[in-house]
Structure formats: C-alpha cells, structure tokens
Amino acid sequence: MSKTLAEQLADRIQKVSFEQLDAKVVHEVKRRVLDSIGCALGAWTSGPARVTRELALSVPLAGGAGLLGSRHRTTPDLATFSNGALVRYLDFNDTYLSKEPAHPSDNIPAALAVGQVRGASGRDVITATALGYELQCRLCDAASLRAHGWDHVCYGALSSALLASYLYDLPAEQVVHALGVAGVCNFATRQTRTGQLSMWKACAFSNAARNGVFAADLARRGMSGPHEIFEGPKGLFKMITGPFQLEWARAGDDWMINRTYIKFWPAEYHSQSAIDAALQLRPQLGNPDDIQSILIESFEAAVSIIGSEPEKWRPTSRETADHSMGYCVAVALLDGDVTRRSFDDGRLKDTRVLALLDKVKIVETPECNAGYPKGIPNNLVVTLKDGRKVAKRVDFPRGHAGNPMSDDEVFSKFRKLASGVVSDATADRIVNVAMSLDRSTDLSTLTEFETL
C-alpha cells in the first residue's frame, strides 16, 4: 500500500539534517528569529502579553522553556503560547502568500521552546524552524483554508507538531501519531479575523502551535493518534481542503523560507503595497485635506480580508485597524509612515483620520488579481479637489521576497522595537546571539534576558 501523507512527512524528517540547508536558508532563519524576538518586544505591554504571561508565570518548571524577557521557565507548550502571542500581536512578523496566506515565523516560538527543553543546539533549532516553514508554506501552496471558512492556523498545528517531533527526535511511527493528534483537534474558523477583531487574533496561531507541541510531547510518551489524518473518511482532505499532492524542498536552496517576506510596516501584509504606494504618492499631494477621493484597485484576497467589511471603516481595536487597508492608507498619507503608534486608541478616534478614511473606496480588478500571489498589486488613484489625479501601483513592497530588506534594515527594525523594553546592551547581545545561532549550544542566551 502507498504511504499516507503523514507517513511521508514522518519519513522525510528522519532524513533531514542541518548540513542539507544552504547558507542562504540558514541566514534567513537567523534573520527571522531576530525579527520575531523584536516583534515580541514591541508587543511587551499589550493585552495578550499581559494575559498569556500571567498564565505562563503561574506554571514554573525547572528545566523548562524560557519565557521571553524573563528568567522564568515553564512548560514548552505554555512558553510557545505566550511567546507566540507576543510575536504575532503587532502584525509585524513575516508572511507567506499563496492559496492560503500565513505567518510562518509563528513557528519559531515552538522551535525555541522545545529546543530549549531538549538541550538542542542552535543548528537543531535552525533546522526545525526551516521544517516548520517548509510544511506550513507547502500546505499553503497546496490548498486554501480561507475559501472554506477555516483559518490558516490549522496548518500551523501540523507544522509545529512536525518541527517539535524533529527536536524530540521521534521515530517515524510517533511522528505520524503527533500529526494525527495535532490535525484532528485544531480546526479553527476564520471568525478570528472577521468583523471587529479581538485580542485572540494574536493568540490564534500560538494556540495552534501550543497544541502542536503538546501533540508531539504526547506522542513521545506513547499516545497514539488518529490514523489517516489527511486521507481518512473524516480527515482533512474530506472535511476541509479536498485532496492534494504536497511538494517538498528538492535541494539546499529550495526551502520555502526563501520565498517568505519580512514586514516593513506593522500591518496585515496585503496592505503593505498600498502603504508603500501611498508613501510614494504623498510628496505629490500637498495638504491631505485637499484629497477628494482615494480609489484602491486591488485583488480578491486583499478586498475580502482587509477591504470589504464595514468594521474596517470604523475600527475600534488595534487588531481591526491593522486589518483595514483603508485605515492604513489614510494614516500613511497623513503621517508619512505607519508605525505602532498609528494604532493607538486615540488615533482610531481621530476625526481627521476618519474623514480621510471615508474618502477611500476599494475595488477588485482583474489586473490586480492576475498579479497575485506572485506579487501583491495595489494601485492607488488619488483625486484632488482641483481635479488632478495621481496614481501609483506597487507589486513588490519593501520586505517582499522580490524586494527584500537588507540585514541593516532588519537590525534597525529590531532595535526600534526593542527600544524602551530592553537596554541597548541587551539589544546588541540579542542581535549577536541570533545572528550566530548556528554556533550556539545554549538557547537560554537567546530566550532569557531582563527587561527595563
């Protein structure tokens, strides 16, 4: 009999090693680890940080996984949950766009947590992270979840279970069980990202990753999981996605992390090119009060996710505002940038922002659809009160794989996010440790540090 997809994945990770990754893949993993820790520090005072940190602090575990920004250790699943919520909160961590959009760096907290409790080397964590990216992004290429009302985090439970299985050094049979447990009980709906969004947006993937780590831990202790999690009569193919074939890296430079994008602005990724276009147009516009109307020509995914619901024109939470393309464009035109402060409570109620937002119309066009997901084409057409029209289309915003950020830009982003949360000396140390992760033998030097 032919092997199930879970069995194929289990066989693959038995053969994976750090030496199979080329230098670019290793370098990208290190950049994403640093970027993720920066995003977590930028979210240090957020609501999800407070709630999830309080929970993790209540469960101490000697020899456990580090809670970022502390000397506290807890269970690997709770460390994954809390650290992951911080990484995700600002909507500033990296992205992959395909049939299903996703944030593959959400896998990194799981790799750090399980790696630490296992005493893994930095090379092991780099390899596990590359595996997490590989499975999640390949699943995103294979089938859409969003089209059926499910959330992308369903794939994250599987990817985190796979990378945890690698770090736990599970035999193939136990990996299959881990995937079965992770896949059967983590069906998340997209209600998380519908209407006015809540704090749970930051936690949805970290919860899936927490459960993926938990599934791998159960499997290593002898728990068996449902068979044929993909192909079974009530499996993922039948209930969610339909059948598909899964591709896999064919060479050292073919790993999916190379095709993902680091964010330049703290907003949902489909808006990045609209923000970029707005900032490029801004010098030509003069006083934003002279704007008559703003037309954003876009593509189905952007219109559906961040440009169609009425709540996106009157966001009442940070989570909704960073998922409103119109709001992000309005702030960019008014302020000349989009930053964390763009989503403060006072800014959400600013009458000048809301007045400009009321002038925004977002439409789907065949031309933009044709450019997605290779690029994220947004075309801004701004009409001024004197009748002039200016337009700008951007397909590959800064940070996209087609227009990647430099190392210096990644370091600058990290330091801005870390400012006021950790000392400059601590920030420098984190940069150095992350960028030499392949030489590390003690992950606590990366996860355990004091905040101001």
C-alpha positions as CSV (number, residue, x, y, z in Angstrom):
1,M,0.0,0.0,0.0
2,S,1.2,3.6,-0.7
3,K,2.1,5.6,2.4
4,T,-0.2,8.2,3.8
5,L,0.9,11.8,3.7
6,A,1.6,11.8,7.4
7,E,3.8,8.8,6.9
8,Q,5.6,10.5,4.0
9,L,6.3,13.6,6.2
10,A,7.5,11.4,9.1
11,D,9.9,9.6,6.8
12,R,11.2,12.9,5.4
13,I,12.2,14.4,8.8
14,Q,14.1,11.2,9.6
15,K,16.5,12.2,6.8
16,V,16.8,15.9,7.4
17,S,20.0,17.5,8.8
18,F,21.4,20.9,9.2
19,E,24.0,20.1,6.5
20,Q,21.3,19.9,3.9
21,L,20.5,23.6,4.3
22,D,22.4,26.0,2.2
23,A,23.9,29.2,3.6
24,K,21.0,31.4,2.5
25,V,18.4,29.3,4.3
26,V,20.5,29.3,7.5
27,H,20.9,33.1,7.2
28,E,17.2,33.7,6.6
29,V,16.3,31.6,9.7
30,K,18.6,33.7,11.8
31,R,17.0,36.9,10.5
32,R,13.5,35.6,11.2
33,V,14.4,34.5,14.7
34,L,15.8,38.0,15.4
35,D,12.8,39.7,13.7
36,S,10.4,37.5,15.8
37,I,12.0,38.4,19.1
38,G,11.9,42.1,18.1
39,C,8.1,41.8,17.3
40,A,7.7,40.2,20.7
41,L,9.5,43.0,22.5
42,G,7.4,45.6,20.6
43,A,4.3,43.9,22.0
44,W,5.6,43.8,25.5
45,T,2.9,45.9,27.2
46,S,0.0,44.6,25.1
47,G,-3.1,42.9,26.4
48,P,-2.3,39.5,25.1
49,A,1.2,39.8,26.6
50,R,-0.2,40.5,30.0
51,V,-2.8,37.7,29.9
52,T,-0.6,35.0,28.5
53,R,2.5,35.9,30.5
54,E,0.4,35.8,33.7
55,L,-0.7,32.3,32.8
56,A,2.8,31.1,32.0
57,L,4.3,32.6,35.1
58,S,1.8,30.6,37.2
59,V,3.3,27.3,36.0
60,P,7.0,27.2,36.8
61,L,9.0,24.2,35.6
62,A,12.7,23.6,36.4
63,G,14.4,22.8,33.2
64,G,11.5,24.1,31.2
65,A,11.3,26.6,28.3
66,G,12.2,30.2,28.8
67,L,9.5,33.0,28.8
68,L,11.0,35.8,26.7
69,G,12.2,38.8,28.7
70,S,12.5,36.9,32.0
71,R,14.4,34.2,33.8
72,H,11.2,32.2,34.3
73,R,10.8,28.7,32.8
74,T,7.6,27.0,32.1
75,T,6.2,24.0,30.1
76,P,7.2,24.2,26.4
77,D,3.5,24.4,25.3
78,L,2.8,27.4,27.6
79,A,6.1,29.1,26.5
80,T,5.1,28.6,22.9
81,F,1.6,30.1,23.6
82,S,2.8,33.2,25.4
83,N,5.9,33.9,23.4
84,G,4.0,33.3,20.2
85,A,1.2,35.7,21.2
86,L,3.8,38.4,21.5
87,V,5.4,37.6,18.2
88,R,2.1,37.9,16.5
89,Y,0.4,40.8,18.3
90,L,1.7,43.7,16.2
91,D,1.0,42.0,12.9
92,F,4.7,42.8,12.2
93,N,6.1,39.3,11.8
94,D,6.8,37.7,8.4
95,T,4.3,36.5,5.9
96,Y,3.8,34.0,3.1
97,L,1.1,34.4,0.4
98,S,-0.3,31.7,-1.7
99,K,-3.6,29.8,-2.0
100,E,-3.6,30.4,1.8
101,P,-1.9,33.3,3.5
102,A,0.1,32.7,6.6
103,H,2.7,34.0,9.0
104,P,5.3,31.2,9.1
105,S,7.5,32.8,11.8
106,D,4.7,31.9,14.2
107,N,6.5,28.5,14.2
108,I,9.6,30.0,15.8
109,P,8.4,30.2,19.4
110,A,7.7,26.4,19.2
111,A,11.2,25.7,17.9
112,L,12.8,27.8,20.6
113,A,10.7,26.3,23.4
114,V,11.1,22.6,22.5
115,G,14.7,23.2,21.6
116,Q,15.5,24.6,25.0
117,V,13.9,21.8,27.0
118,R,15.7,19.3,24.8
119,G,19.1,21.0,25.2
120,A,19.2,21.3,21.4
121,S,21.9,23.2,19.6
122,G,21.3,26.3,17.6
123,R,21.8,24.2,14.4
124,D,19.0,21.9,15.6
125,V,16.7,24.8,16.1
126,I,17.6,26.3,12.7
127,T,16.8,23.0,11.0
128,A,13.5,22.6,12.9
129,T,12.5,26.2,12.0
130,A,13.2,25.5,8.4
131,L,11.0,22.4,8.6
132,G,8.1,24.4,10.2
133,Y,8.3,26.9,7.4
134,E,8.6,24.2,4.8
135,L,5.4,22.3,5.8
136,Q,3.3,25.3,6.5
137,C,4.1,27.1,3.3
138,R,3.8,23.9,1.2
139,L,0.4,23.3,2.7
140,C,-0.5,26.9,1.8
141,D,0.6,26.3,-1.8
142,A,-1.5,23.1,-1.9
143,A,-4.9,24.2,-0.7
144,S,-6.9,27.1,0.6
145,L,-8.4,27.0,4.1
146,R,-9.8,30.6,3.9
147,A,-12.0,29.6,0.9
148,H,-13.9,27.1,3.2
149,G,-14.2,29.4,6.2
150,W,-11.2,27.9,8.1
151,D,-8.2,29.8,9.5
152,H,-4.6,29.4,8.4
153,V,-3.6,28.4,11.9
154,C,-5.0,24.8,11.2
155,Y,-1.8,24.3,9.1
156,G,0.3,25.7,12.0
157,A,-0.8,23.0,14.3
158,L,0.7,20.5,11.8
159,S,3.9,22.4,11.1
160,S,4.6,23.0,14.8
161,A,4.0,19.3,15.6
162,L,6.4,18.3,12.8
163,L,9.2,20.6,14.0
164,A,8.6,19.6,17.6
165,S,8.8,15.9,16.5
166,Y,12.1,16.6,14.9
167,L,13.5,18.2,18.0
168,Y,12.2,15.4,20.2
169,D,13.9,13.0,17.8
170,L,10.7,10.9,17.4
171,P,10.8,7.8,15.3
172,A,8.6,7.9,12.2
173,E,5.7,6.0,13.8
174,Q,5.4,8.5,16.7
175,V,5.6,11.4,14.2
176,V,2.6,10.1,12.5
177,H,0.8,9.9,15.8
178,A,1.8,13.5,16.6
179,L,0.4,14.7,13.3
180,G,-2.8,12.8,13.9
181,V,-3.4,14.4,17.3
182,A,-2.4,17.9,16.1
183,G,-4.6,17.6,12.9
184,V,-7.7,16.2,14.4
185,C,-8.4,18.7,17.2
186,N,-7.2,22.1,15.8
187,F,-9.9,23.1,13.4
188,A,-10.1,26.9,13.8
189,T,-12.6,29.1,12.0
190,R,-11.9,32.4,10.4
191,Q,-14.3,34.2,12.7
192,T,-11.0,35.2,14.4
193,R,-10.4,37.6,11.5
194,T,-14.0,38.7,10.8
195,G,-15.7,42.0,11.8
196,Q,-14.2,43.8,14.8
197,L,-11.2,41.8,15.7
198,S,-10.2,40.9,19.3
199,M,-7.0,40.1,21.2
200,W,-7.4,36.5,20.2
201,K,-6.0,37.4,16.7
202,A,-2.6,37.4,18.4
203,C,-3.2,34.1,20.1
204,A,-4.9,32.0,17.4
205,F,-1.6,30.6,15.9
206,S,0.2,30.5,19.2
207,N,-2.6,28.3,20.5
208,A,-2.4,26.0,17.4
209,A,1.4,25.9,17.9
210,R,0.9,25.2,21.6
211,N,-1.3,22.2,20.7
212,G,1.2,21.0,18.1
213,V,4.0,21.0,20.7
214,F,1.6,19.2,23.1
215,A,0.7,16.6,20.5
216,A,4.4,15.8,19.8
217,D,5.0,15.6,23.6
218,L,2.1,13.2,24.0
219,A,3.3,11.1,21.1
220,R,6.8,10.7,22.5
221,R,5.2,9.5,25.8
222,G,3.3,6.8,23.9
223,M,0.0,8.5,22.9
224,S,-1.4,7.1,19.6
225,G,-3.2,9.5,17.3
226,P,-6.0,9.1,14.7
227,H,-4.9,7.3,11.6
228,E,-5.1,8.8,8.1
229,I,-5.4,12.3,9.3
230,F,-5.3,13.6,5.7
231,E,-6.8,10.8,3.7
232,G,-9.4,9.3,6.1
233,P,-13.2,9.4,5.5
234,K,-13.4,12.2,8.1
235,G,-9.9,13.5,7.5
236,L,-8.6,16.9,6.4
237,F,-9.0,16.2,2.7
238,K,-12.7,15.2,3.1
239,M,-13.7,17.8,5.7
240,I,-11.6,20.9,4.8
241,T,-9.4,21.1,1.8
242,G,-10.1,18.4,-0.8
243,P,-7.2,16.1,-1.9
244,F,-3.8,17.5,-2.8
245,Q,-0.2,16.5,-3.5
246,L,2.4,18.1,-1.3
247,E,5.7,19.3,-2.8
248,W,8.9,19.4,-0.8
249,A,12.3,21.0,-0.9
250,R,14.4,19.4,-3.7
251,A,17.8,21.0,-2.8
252,G,19.6,23.0,-0.2
253,D,18.4,26.3,-1.7
254,D,14.8,25.2,-2.4
255,W,13.5,25.6,1.2
256,M,10.3,27.7,1.4
257,I,11.7,30.2,3.9
258,N,13.5,31.9,1.0
259,R,10.1,32.7,-0.5
260,T,8.7,34.4,2.6
261,Y,8.6,38.2,3.4
262,I,9.7,40.2,6.3
263,K,7.3,43.1,7.0
264,F,8.4,46.7,6.7
265,W,5.2,48.1,8.3
266,P,3.1,46.7,11.2
267,A,0.0,45.9,9.3
268,E,-1.6,43.0,7.5
269,Y,0.6,42.0,4.6
270,H,-1.9,42.6,1.8
271,S,-1.9,46.3,2.7
272,Q,1.9,46.6,2.5
273,S,2.0,47.6,-1.2
274,A,-0.9,50.0,-0.6
275,I,1.1,51.7,2.2
276,D,4.2,51.8,0.0
277,A,2.2,53.4,-2.9
278,A,0.7,55.9,-0.5
279,L,4.0,57.0,0.8
280,Q,5.5,57.3,-2.7
281,L,2.5,59.5,-3.7
282,R,2.4,61.6,-0.7
283,P,5.0,64.3,-1.8
284,Q,2.9,65.0,-4.9
285,L,-0.3,65.6,-2.9
286,G,0.4,68.5,-0.8
287,N,-2.1,69.0,2.0
288,P,-4.1,65.7,2.6
289,D,-7.1,67.9,3.3
290,D,-7.1,68.6,-0.5
291,I,-7.8,65.0,-1.3
292,Q,-11.3,64.5,-2.9
293,S,-11.2,60.7,-3.1
294,I,-8.9,57.6,-2.9
295,L,-9.5,54.6,-5.1
296,I,-7.6,51.5,-4.2
297,E,-7.6,48.9,-7.1
298,S,-6.7,45.6,-5.5
299,F,-7.1,41.8,-5.6
300,E,-9.6,39.3,-4.1
301,A,-7.6,38.3,-1.0
302,A,-7.0,41.9,0.0
303,V,-10.5,43.1,-0.7
304,S,-12.0,40.1,1.2
305,I,-9.7,40.2,4.2
306,I,-9.0,43.9,4.8
307,G,-11.2,45.9,2.4
308,S,-14.8,44.9,2.4
309,E,-16.4,44.7,5.9
310,P,-18.0,47.9,7.3
311,E,-16.0,47.5,10.5
312,K,-12.8,48.2,8.5
313,W,-14.1,51.8,8.0
314,R,-14.6,52.3,11.7
315,P,-12.1,50.1,13.6
316,T,-12.5,50.1,17.3
317,S,-9.4,48.0,18.1
318,R,-5.8,47.9,17.1
319,E,-6.5,44.4,15.7
320,T,-9.2,45.7,13.3
321,A,-7.3,48.8,12.3
322,D,-4.1,46.9,11.2
323,H,-6.5,44.7,9.2
324,S,-8.0,47.7,7.4
325,M,-6.3,48.7,4.2
326,G,-8.2,52.0,4.0
327,Y,-7.2,53.0,7.6
328,C,-3.5,52.1,6.9
329,V,-3.5,54.2,3.7
330,A,-5.2,57.1,5.4
331,V,-2.6,57.1,8.2
332,A,0.3,56.8,5.8
333,L,-0.9,59.8,3.8
334,L,-1.5,61.9,6.9
335,D,1.7,61.0,8.8
336,G,4.2,59.9,6.2
337,D,4.6,56.5,7.9
338,V,2.7,53.6,9.6
339,T,4.1,52.7,13.0
340,R,2.9,51.1,16.2
341,R,1.6,54.4,17.3
342,S,-0.6,54.6,14.3
343,F,-3.0,52.2,16.0
344,D,-3.2,53.8,19.4
345,D,-6.7,54.2,20.8
346,G,-6.6,58.0,20.3
347,R,-5.6,57.6,16.7
348,L,-8.5,55.3,16.0
349,K,-10.9,58.1,17.0
350,D,-9.0,60.9,15.3
351,T,-11.6,62.8,13.2
352,R,-9.0,63.7,10.6
353,V,-8.1,60.0,10.1
354,L,-11.8,59.0,9.9
355,A,-12.6,61.8,7.5
356,L,-9.9,60.7,5.1
357,L,-10.9,57.1,5.6
358,D,-14.4,58.0,4.4
359,K,-12.9,59.0,1.1
360,V,-11.5,55.6,0.4
361,K,-13.0,53.1,-2.0
362,I,-11.5,49.6,-2.5
363,V,-12.4,47.6,-5.6
364,E,-11.2,44.3,-7.0
365,T,-9.8,44.3,-10.5
366,P,-8.8,41.6,-13.0
367,E,-5.4,43.2,-13.5
368,C,-4.6,43.1,-9.8
369,N,-5.9,39.5,-9.5
370,A,-3.6,38.5,-12.2
371,G,-0.6,39.7,-10.3
372,Y,-1.4,37.8,-7.1
373,P,0.2,35.9,-5.3
374,K,3.4,36.4,-7.2
375,G,3.2,40.0,-6.1
376,I,0.6,41.9,-4.0
377,P,-0.5,44.6,-6.5
378,N,-2.3,47.6,-5.2
379,N,-2.9,50.6,-7.4
380,L,-3.8,53.9,-5.7
381,V,-5.6,56.6,-7.6
382,V,-5.9,59.8,-5.6
383,T,-8.2,62.5,-6.9
384,L,-7.6,66.0,-5.6
385,K,-10.2,68.7,-5.2
386,D,-8.7,70.7,-8.0
387,G,-9.4,67.8,-10.4
388,R,-5.9,66.4,-10.6
389,K,-5.4,62.7,-10.4
390,V,-2.2,60.9,-9.3
391,A,-1.7,57.2,-9.3
392,K,0.9,54.6,-8.2
393,R,0.9,50.8,-8.4
394,V,3.2,48.7,-6.2
395,D,3.5,45.0,-6.6
396,F,6.6,44.2,-4.5
397,P,6.7,46.4,-1.4
398,R,9.9,46.7,0.7
399,G,10.4,43.4,2.5
400,H,8.8,41.2,-0.1
401,A,10.9,38.3,-1.4
402,G,11.0,40.3,-4.7
403,N,12.3,43.4,-2.8
404,P,13.9,42.1,0.3
405,M,15.1,44.1,3.3
406,S,18.8,44.3,3.9
407,D,20.4,43.0,7.1
408,D,20.9,46.5,8.3
409,E,17.2,47.2,7.8
410,V,16.3,44.1,9.8
411,F,18.7,45.1,12.6
412,S,17.2,48.7,12.6
413,K,13.7,47.3,12.8
414,F,14.7,45.1,15.8
415,R,16.3,47.9,17.7
416,K,13.3,50.2,17.2
417,L,11.0,47.5,18.6
418,A,13.4,46.7,21.5
419,S,13.9,50.4,22.4
420,G,12.5,51.1,25.9
421,V,11.9,47.4,26.6
422,V,15.5,46.2,27.0
423,S,18.8,48.1,27.3
424,D,20.8,48.9,24.3
425,A,23.5,46.5,25.5
426,T,20.9,43.7,25.8
427,A,19.5,44.5,22.3
428,D,23.0,44.3,20.9
429,R,23.6,41.0,22.6
430,I,20.3,39.5,21.2
431,V,21.3,40.6,17.7
432,N,24.7,39.0,18.1
433,V,23.4,35.7,19.5
434,A,20.6,35.4,16.9
435,M,22.9,36.1,14.0
436,S,25.4,33.4,15.3
437,L,22.7,30.9,16.2
438,D,24.3,28.2,14.2
439,R,27.2,28.3,16.6
440,S,25.1,28.3,19.8
441,T,25.0,25.4,22.3
442,D,22.8,27.2,24.9
443,L,19.4,28.6,23.8
444,S,18.9,30.3,27.1
445,T,21.3,33.0,25.9
446,L,18.7,34.0,23.3
447,T,15.5,33.5,25.3
448,E,16.4,34.6,28.8
449,F,17.1,38.3,29.4
450,E,15.9,41.2,31.6
451,T,13.6,43.9,30.5
452,L,13.8,47.5,31.8
